[in-house]
């Protein structure tokens, strides 16, 4: 790359990082081109992007941002996963791919909401249910108490109707 291409890459990469709420650094040693292509497709399906980057250029892109300093992790072959849909989907896709391909790529570090994530924290994120499942579980948890409240209110309404009927009957007799 010449100087202009490097500057263009740094600016483009910085924009991509600002759009992504999470990114992970990985070591892709041991993966061939076919595996890398499969990984990219799997990550694309989860709303993520995989880029093989030069460590120097990533360090340069991170310099004028509010992101934490992760330069100590930028050694050796580095691939960056930019998760646009959220932290769980991309971590899950990467973890599933690694299980099928001899634990490759390996997580180096992650950054979520300007906080550094260790590899074991990323793996815990991957075990979480997807956003849709979590929302469904929340709706189910809220449905029980709401149904109980509706039942209690309906019972009180029927009790009131019975009392009014008794009052009407008493007035008709008297």
C-alpha positions as CSV (number, residue, x, y, z in Angstrom):
1,X,0.0,0.0,0.0
2,X,1.2,3.5,-0.7
3,X,0.7,6.4,1.7
4,X,-2.6,7.5,0.2
5,X,-4.0,4.0,0.4
6,X,-2.9,3.6,4.0
7,X,-4.6,6.9,4.9
8,X,-7.7,5.9,3.1
9,X,-7.8,2.5,4.9
10,X,-7.3,4.2,8.3
11,X,-10.2,6.6,7.7
12,X,-12.5,3.9,6.4
13,X,-11.6,1.5,9.2
14,X,-12.2,4.3,11.8
15,X,-15.7,4.9,10.3
16,X,-16.5,1.2,10.4
17,X,-15.5,1.0,14.0
18,X,-17.7,3.9,15.0
19,X,-20.7,2.2,13.3
20,X,-20.1,-1.1,15.1
21,X,-21.1,-1.3,18.8
22,X,-18.6,-4.1,19.2
23,X,-15.5,-5.5,17.6
24,X,-13.2,-8.5,18.3
25,X,-9.6,-9.0,17.5
26,X,-8.7,-12.6,16.4
27,X,-5.7,-14.6,15.5
28,X,-6.6,-16.5,12.3
29,X,-3.4,-18.6,12.1
30,X,-4.1,-22.0,10.7
31,X,-7.1,-21.0,8.5
32,X,-6.8,-21.4,4.7
33,X,-8.5,-19.2,2.1
34,X,-11.5,-21.5,1.8
35,X,-12.1,-21.4,5.6
36,X,-11.7,-17.6,5.7
37,X,-14.3,-17.3,3.0
38,X,-16.7,-19.5,4.9
39,X,-16.0,-17.5,8.1
40,X,-16.8,-14.2,6.2
41,X,-20.1,-15.6,4.9
42,X,-21.1,-16.9,8.3
43,X,-20.3,-13.5,9.9
44,X,-22.1,-11.6,7.2
45,X,-25.2,-13.7,7.9
46,X,-25.0,-12.6,11.6
47,X,-24.7,-8.9,10.6
48,X,-20.9,-8.7,11.1
49,X,-17.8,-8.2,8.9
50,X,-14.4,-9.8,9.0
51,X,-11.3,-7.9,8.0
52,X,-7.7,-9.0,7.9
53,X,-5.7,-5.9,9.0
54,X,-2.2,-4.6,9.4
55,X,-1.6,-4.0,13.1
56,X,0.1,-0.7,12.5
57,X,-2.8,0.7,10.6
58,X,-5.3,-0.4,13.3
59,X,-3.2,1.3,15.9
60,X,-3.2,4.5,13.8
61,X,-7.0,4.2,13.4
62,X,-7.5,3.9,17.2
63,X,-5.3,6.9,18.1
64,X,-7.8,9.7,17.9
65,X,-10.8,7.8,19.2
66,X,-12.3,7.3,22.7
67,X,-11.7,3.6,22.4
68,X,-9.4,1.9,25.0
69,X,-5.8,1.2,24.1
70,X,-5.6,-2.4,22.8
71,X,-2.3,-2.0,21.0
72,X,-0.7,-4.7,23.2
73,X,-3.0,-7.2,21.5
74,X,-2.1,-6.1,18.0
75,X,0.7,-8.5,17.4
76,X,0.9,-11.3,14.9
77,X,-1.8,-12.1,12.3
78,X,-4.9,-10.1,13.2
79,X,-8.4,-10.3,12.0
80,X,-11.1,-7.9,13.1
81,X,-14.7,-8.8,13.5
82,X,-17.0,-5.7,13.4
83,X,-20.4,-6.6,14.9
84,X,-23.0,-4.2,13.5
85,X,-26.1,-6.1,14.8
86,X,-24.8,-6.6,18.4
87,X,-22.2,-8.4,20.5
88,X,-24.0,-11.7,20.9
89,X,-24.6,-12.6,17.2
90,X,-21.1,-12.0,16.0
91,X,-19.5,-13.7,19.0
92,X,-21.8,-16.7,18.6
93,X,-21.1,-17.0,14.9
94,X,-17.3,-16.8,15.5
95,X,-17.4,-19.3,18.3
96,X,-19.5,-21.8,16.3
97,X,-17.1,-21.5,13.4
98,X,-14.1,-22.1,15.7
99,X,-15.7,-25.3,17.1
100,X,-16.0,-26.7,13.6
101,X,-12.4,-25.6,12.6
102,X,-10.1,-26.7,15.3
103,X,-10.7,-23.7,17.6
104,X,-9.6,-21.3,14.9
105,X,-9.7,-18.3,14.8
106,X,-8.7,-17.5,18.4
107,X,-10.1,-14.5,20.3
108,X,-7.4,-12.0,21.3
109,X,-9.6,-9.3,22.8
110,X,-12.9,-7.5,22.3
111,X,-14.2,-4.0,22.8
112,X,-17.8,-3.4,23.8
113,X,-19.1,0.0,24.7
114,X,-15.5,1.2,25.2
115,X,-14.8,-1.6,27.6
116,X,-12.2,-4.3,26.9
117,X,-13.5,-7.9,26.9
118,X,-11.2,-10.8,27.7
119,X,-11.5,-13.9,25.5
120,X,-13.4,-15.8,28.3
121,X,-15.9,-12.9,28.5
122,X,-16.5,-13.1,24.7
123,X,-17.2,-16.8,25.0
124,X,-19.7,-16.1,27.7
125,X,-21.4,-13.5,25.4
126,X,-21.6,-16.2,22.7
127,X,-23.5,-18.5,25.1
128,X,-26.3,-15.9,25.6
129,X,-29.5,-16.3,23.7
130,X,-30.1,-13.9,20.8
131,X,-31.8,-10.6,21.3
132,X,-35.1,-11.9,19.9
133,X,-35.1,-14.9,22.4
134,X,-34.3,-12.5,25.3
135,X,-37.2,-10.2,24.3
136,X,-39.5,-13.2,24.1
137,X,-38.4,-14.4,27.6
138,X,-39.0,-10.9,28.9
139,X,-42.5,-10.7,27.4
140,X,-43.3,-14.1,28.9
141,X,-42.0,-13.0,32.3
142,X,-44.2,-9.9,32.2
143,X,-47.2,-11.7,30.9
144,X,-47.7,-13.8,34.1
145,X,-48.2,-10.9,36.5
146,X,-50.2,-8.9,34.0
147,X,-52.6,-11.9,33.5
148,X,-52.9,-12.3,37.3
149,X,-53.8,-8.6,37.6
150,X,-56.3,-8.8,34.8
151,X,-57.9,-11.8,36.5
152,X,-58.1,-10.0,39.8
153,X,-59.6,-6.9,38.2
154,X,-62.2,-9.1,36.4
155,X,-63.1,-10.8,39.6
156,X,-63.7,-7.5,41.3
157,X,-65.8,-6.3,38.4
158,X,-68.0,-9.4,38.6
159,X,-68.3,-9.0,42.4
160,X,-69.4,-5.4,41.8
161,X,-71.9,-6.5,39.2
162,X,-73.3,-9.0,41.6
163,X,-73.6,-6.4,44.4
164,X,-75.4,-4.0,42.0
165,X,-77.8,-6.8,41.0
166,X,-78.5,-7.5,44.7
167,X,-79.2,-3.8,45.3
168,X,-81.5,-3.6,42.3
169,X,-83.4,-6.7,43.5
170,X,-83.8,-5.2,47.0
171,X,-85.1,-1.9,45.7
172,X,-87.7,-3.7,43.5
173,X,-89.0,-5.7,46.5
174,X,-89.1,-2.6,48.7
